[in-house]
Amino acid sequence: MNQESWQIEFANNGIVDSLTGSPAPSIFRSELFRASARSHRGGGEICIITFRTVRASNSESKQRSKKSDAQKKILNSLDQIQTLKILEIAETLKNSIRGGDFFTRMSVSGFWLCFHGGKIEAMTAVARILENLNELNKRNLAAASNPSERAADFAQFEVKTAIHSSPKPMDLSAWIDEIDQSYFAVT
């Protein structure tokens, strides 16, 4: 992406992510504390489901420092494709989650979803969300000017998910730290 695109993408009023329209991470965290308190009082469960786009193992390396200009241009193109994938995930999450659930774009490459329910229900929700994402991807491919090129581009990324059940008793800060370490670990 060029400098102007990055500036637009990360222009942030601290409330809403300018690229995806999702709540900012600080708002997500506040809502998570409220959801956690309600869950604890009512005996319910919550899970954090993470969605992250990663380069497929057979795609270009992420090492930029030792790349030629041509390779850097390809990697910039991959960044744009990843942004399109992020937009697809955001749209899918907006259309797939239930009323009490909420999400945020936690990083350039993905989202955290607060899901009201246990791990089994979360697994069902993940399957439904990924199915909806695949359907959206098919519709977008059909509408693309060069569907085979776009399919090849998108094949360079995969969406990784993880489900993190809330611990009992819940130390929310420690739970978030644990998810952070898992989510932001180099893979």
Secondary structure by P-SEA (a helix, b strand, c coil): ccaaaaaaaaccccccccccccccaaaaaaaaaaaaaaaaaacbbbbbbbbbbbccccccccccccccaaaaaaaaaaaaaaaaaaaaaaaaaaacccccccccccccccccccccccaaaaaaaaaaaaaaaaaaaaaaaaacccaaaaaaaaacbbbbbbbbccccccaaaaaaaaaaaaaaccc
